Amino acid sequence: MTKKEKIETKSERQKRLAAELRANLARRKAQARSRRAGDADERAEGIPSARKDRGQ
């Protein structure tokens, strides 16, 4: 692998990690908003609502 190829590979990795970080942050923000509202998380793998009077 040449030096130029290593730089390109490193750059691609940094872009991929940055995109994953943004996606993770968006999920965490949505989860925090849901918790503040007291509603259940809408994702399939999400958490149930903390409120007992909703969803029953």
N, C-alpha and C positions, 0 to 999 in steps of 0.2 A: 504494500500500500504506500503510495507516495504521500508526501507532506500535504499536497493540495487535496487529495482524497480524504485524508484524516480531518482536515479543516472542514470540508464539506459534510462529512459524517457527523462531526461534532456539532456543526451548525444545525443539521437536520434534527439531531437529538435534542438540542436546546429548544428548537421550535416545537417539537412534539411534547416535551415536558412542560413548556409554557402553556400550550393548549390544554393539557391535562390539568394543570393547576387552575386555569380559568374555569374549566368545567366543574372541578371540585368545589371551588369557591361559590359558583352559582348554585350548586346543590345545597351547600351548607347555608347559604343565605335564604333559599326557599324553605329549608327546614326550619330555620329560626323564625321566619315570618309566620309559618304555619303554627309553630308552638305559641307565638304571641297571640294569634287569633284563637287558639284553642281548638282548631280543627285538626282532623287526622291528616297525616302526610299523604299526599295523593300518589306517590310512587308505589309500585308493587312491593318493593323491599323496604318501604318506609315504616315509621313508627306509628302506633295507634294514638288516638287522642288522649290527652290527660284528663279531659272533662268526662264525667260519667253520665251527664244528662244528654249528650249528643250521640247520635248513631245507634240508638237502641230502640 
